Amino acid sequence: MSDSPLRVFVCLEYGRGLATWSKRYERGEVIDSTPYGLGRAADLGATVSFSEDTRETLFASVARRALLRLLGFDVVHVARNLGRARRADVVWTHTEHVHLAYTLFRLFSKLPPAICNSVWIADEITKVSAPKRALWKFLLKRSAVNSTESPVNAALISEITGGQKAVSLLYGLDASDLKGVGPEGGSSTDTKRLKVLGIGNDRHRDWGFFLRVAEGLSAEFDVRIATRSLDQNLALPANCAVVQARSGEELAELYSWADIVCLPLRANFHASGVTVAMEAAAAGKPVLATRTGGIDAYFPSLSGHMLSAPNSEIDWIERLGKYRLSQEERLRVARALQNDVEANELTLDGYARRLLALSQEIRA
């Protein structure tokens, strides 16, 4: 193995290049100064560079997006960044929109190996046309290494590729802006009212179900939903309000307000909601979630506080009622989740370390 620093090129989707991300960071829209905190690898001894977003004319943008929609991956954006990729020892990707295109180019050109991280492909592959499904499978089988952020997803990727190994790399989060709230200081001691927070923009949030739960709750519950993905045609119960968190400060205020964080989820394979679960843990809040996607791989302590799919309004209403009457139980769950974060190193540094370890295996 070479003693020289590992050269990592991070190739991300269009719109997540370093310059674009830095502007979002300056506006307070994202927590870390580098995309998904992957720049932390530089502090761990690697040299890290990032993909760039080429400024596009309207015609170029429309053409690139049309090809992305047709294939399911962005050949144009990845092609623009191949020169940067060639200078690396290993390429890191975040979604299939990038790694499928990169693997395609690697079939015809000498390029460094990539850690091909998939998020939605196992959820979507049965829903696309037969030609697109065949192309995706063909490229997945030729990835240098397939990775996911959920063991459920990894098992399905392995099945799709005919038994090839897929690695599960647990994601991490820097939620320092939320720390200090803590289970001691942020939860209400009022057993008459419970402040319930539903949060997230992922397409696998089941907000229709959650509104039915809110409707079935008594006046002793205050419910807030922080999302941009709520169907505007859905009626809000009297005890429910839709809010927005446009900055890290506003997000911290929401978690500080809440007594419990809810993750009502549709069936999925990619640990939808895990980022919110990590934020809640950092803020010292208990979580009630649908058992799907592999979140319990991150939080073993959450296993007893997950309700099986399909979601049942009665089960959720009864469980929230128990939490309303027991602050002690809420604090116990919150502390257990914080212990899981520490035990599994669910931090951006931890995620970078896991990626670097896998990268060194590839280079060796």
N, C-alpha and C positions, 0 to 999 in steps of 0.2 A: 504494500500500500504506500502511496506517495505521502511524504511528510508536508507537502505544500498545502496551503489552505484550500479547502473545497470551494470551487467556483460554482455558485448557484445562480441560475437565471429563473426568475419567477415570471411565468407567462400567464397573464390573467385576461379575463374578458375585456372587450372594448368598453371603455368608460371607467376602468379600474386601474389604469396606468398610474405610475407614481406621481406624475405632475398633476393629473386630475384628482387623485386621492389627496394630495397635499393641500389642494384648495379646499376640499371638503373638511379636512382636519382644521385648517385655519378658521373655517366658519363654525367649528364646533359640532359638525354633523357626525363625525366618527371619533372614536376614542383614541386609536393609535395613529402615529404619524406615518406608518407604512401600511400598505394593504394587508388586512387580516393579521397584522403584527408580524409578518414574515421577515421583516427587516431585523427582528430580534436575533436571527441566525448570525448576523454580523458580530454581535456581542459574544457569540459562542465560538468564534474562530473562523467562520466562513466569510467569503466575499460574496456579496449579494447584489444583483442588479435586477431591474424590473422591466417588464414590457412597457411600451409607449403607445399612446393613442394618436394615430396620425390624424391630422386635421382633414376633414372630408368636405367635398362639395356635396350639394344636395343629391346629385346624381350618383356619386360614389357611395354615399350613405345608403340610398335606396337599393342600389345594386348589391352591396355587401349584406344588408339585412335580408334581401330576397333570397340570396344564396344560403344564408344562415337558416332561414325558414325551410328551404327546400331540403337541405342536407341534415340539419340539426346540429351543425357545428360551423365555426367561423373560419373558413379557409383564407379569406382575404386578410383579416386582422393577424392571424398567425403567420401568414406568408410575409407580411411586413416586418415581423420580428425575428425571422429566422437567422438573420445576420448576427443578432445579439445572442441567440441561442447557441450558435456555433462556437462562441468563445467560452462556453461554460463546460463544467464536468458533468453536471446533471441539471435537468429542468424540472421545476416544480409547477404543477398546474392546480387549479382549484375546482374546475368543473369540466364536464364532458364537452362543453361548447368549445373548449380550447384543446383538450388532449386528443380528441378524435381527429381533429385537423392535424395536430402535430404528428401523430402516429402515421397518418396518411402521407405526409411529406417525408417522414423517416423511411418509408418503404422505397423511396426513390432518391434519397440523398443521405450522405453521411452526417448524422446529427447525434448529439449526445443523448443518452437514455433519459427518459422522463418518468417521474412518479405521476401516474395518470389517475388523478382523484376524481371520482364520480359522485354526484349528488342525487340527480333525479332519474338517471337512466333506467334503473331497475323499476321505478314507478311508471315510466313512460313507454318502455320498449314494447309492451304488449298492445299499446294503443296506436302505434304508428303503422304506416303502410308496410307491406311485406318487403319491398325493395329497401326501404330505409332500415327496417329491422335487421335485414341480412347484412347491410353495410356496417351498421353499428357492431354487430356480433363479430364480423370479420376484423374490424379494427381493434376491438377489445381483446381479441385473442392474440393480437400482435403487439400489444402494449409491453413496454419493458417491465413494468410492474403496475398492477392495478391496486388502487387504494380507495378507501371510503372512510367516512367519519362515523360509521355505525356498523357493528358486527352483523346486524340483520342484513344490511346492504351488502357487506362483504360476502356473506354466504350466497346471496342471490347473484352477485357478479361472478362468483366462482361457478355457480350452476350455469349461468349464461355462456361462460367460456369453456364449458365442458370439463370442469374440474380443476382448472388452473387456479393457483392460489391468489387470493385477494387479501390485502392487508387492511386491518381496521386501525386507523390512527385517530385516537380521541382528540377532538379539537380542544382549544383552550381559550380563555378570555381574560383580558385585563380589565377588571371592574373596580379599579381603585377609586374611581369617582363615586362609587356606590358604597364603599366601605366606610365604616364609622356609624352607619345607621344601626346595624346590629340588632340581634333579637331582643336585647334588653331595652333599647331606646326607641324602636320604631313601631312596635305593635301596640295597638290599643288594649287597655286593661278593661275596657267597657264590655261586659258580657252581654249587654243588651243589643249592641249593634256590631256588625262585622263588615269591614271594608274589603271588598272583593275586587281584585284587579285582573282583567284579562288583557293580554298584550301580545302584539306580534303582527307581521304583515305576510307571513308565509301562506301560500295558497292552500296548505293543509290545515289551517285553523278552521274549526267548525263553529263559526259565529252564529249561524242560525240556531244550532243546538244550544249554544250558550245563552242566547236571548230567551229561549224557552225555559232554561233553568232559572234565569233572573226573574222571569214572569211568575215562576212557581215559588220564589222566595218571598218571605213575609217582609213587612216594613222594617224589620230589624236588620236588614242588609242594604248596604250602599254598594252599587256595582258600577265600575267604570271599565270601559273598553278603549284601549289605546291602539288604534289600527288605522291604516289607510285603505284596507281591503274589504271593509264592510259593505255589503249590498245595501245601497241607499233605499231600496224598496222595503227593507225589513223594518217593522215597527218596533220602537223602543218601549219597554215597560217603564212605568213611572219611576221605579227605583234605579234606573240605568241611564248612564250618560256616556257619550262618545267623546274622547279627548285625544289630543295629539301631543307627542313628545318630540319637539323639533331640535332639541339639543341634549347634550349629556346632563346639563343641569336640570332640565325639565324632566328627563327620565329619572334622575335621582329623586326628584320631588314626588313623582308618582309612586316609586317603590317605598319611599318614606311614609306616604299616606296609607299604603295598603297594610292589611292584616294578613292577607293570604293572596298568592298569585295562582291563577288558574290557566291551564293549558288544555282547552278542549280541542282535540285533534281528530282529523280524518285519518283513516288507515294510511300509513306510509312506511317506507323502508329506510329513510335517511335521517332519523332522529330529529324530525321537525320539532322545534320548540326548545332544543337543548341550550341554545344561547340564552334564552329567557330564563331557563332553569338556573343557569350559572349566574346570571345577573341577580336573580332572586336570592340565591345562596349568599352572594356577596353582600346583599342588602340585609341579610338576616331574616328572610321571609320564608315561610313554609310554602310548598307547592302541592297543588292537586292537579293531576294530569290524566289523560287517557293513556292506557297501556298500549303503545304502538311505537314502532320506529327504532327502538333500542335505546331510549333515554336512560333506562335503568342500568345500562352498561356504564354510563357515566356516574350515575347516582344509585348505587345498590340500596342505599337507605330509603330511596323513594319508592321501592318496589311495593311496600305495604300501603302506599298512599297514591296508587294509580288505580283507576277504574277501567275495567276491561271494555274494549270495543265490541259491538257498537255501543255508542254512548247512551246511557239511560238517565233521563232527567230525574227520576225518583232517586236513583243512587247518588247523584251529585247533590241534590237538595238535602238528602239525609246526612251526607258526609259534611257538607258545609254547616249544617245545623249543629253537628257535634263540635266542629272547630269553633263555632261562635261561643259555645258554652265552656270551652277549655283553653284559656291562654297558655296554660302549662303544656298542653299537647302541641300547640302551635310552636312554642319555643323549643320543645324537644325535637320536632321535625326540622326546624331551621338550623339548629346546632348540628344535627346529623348530616344535613346537606353540606354544611361548611366543612365537616370532617371528610366527606367524600371528595370535595374539591382539593383538599390538601393531600389526601391519600393517593389520588389519581393524577395529581399535578395538572389540574385543569386550568392552566394558565397559558398565555401566549409563549412564554419561555419554554414551558413543558411541551407544547405543540411543536415548537421549533426544534427542540431536542429530539423528539420522536422522528421528525422528518430528516434531521441530520444523520441520525443513526441508520435509518433506512438508506439514505444516500451513500453513506460510507460502505454499506454492504454492496450496493450497486457498483461503486467505483472499484471495490476490491475484486 
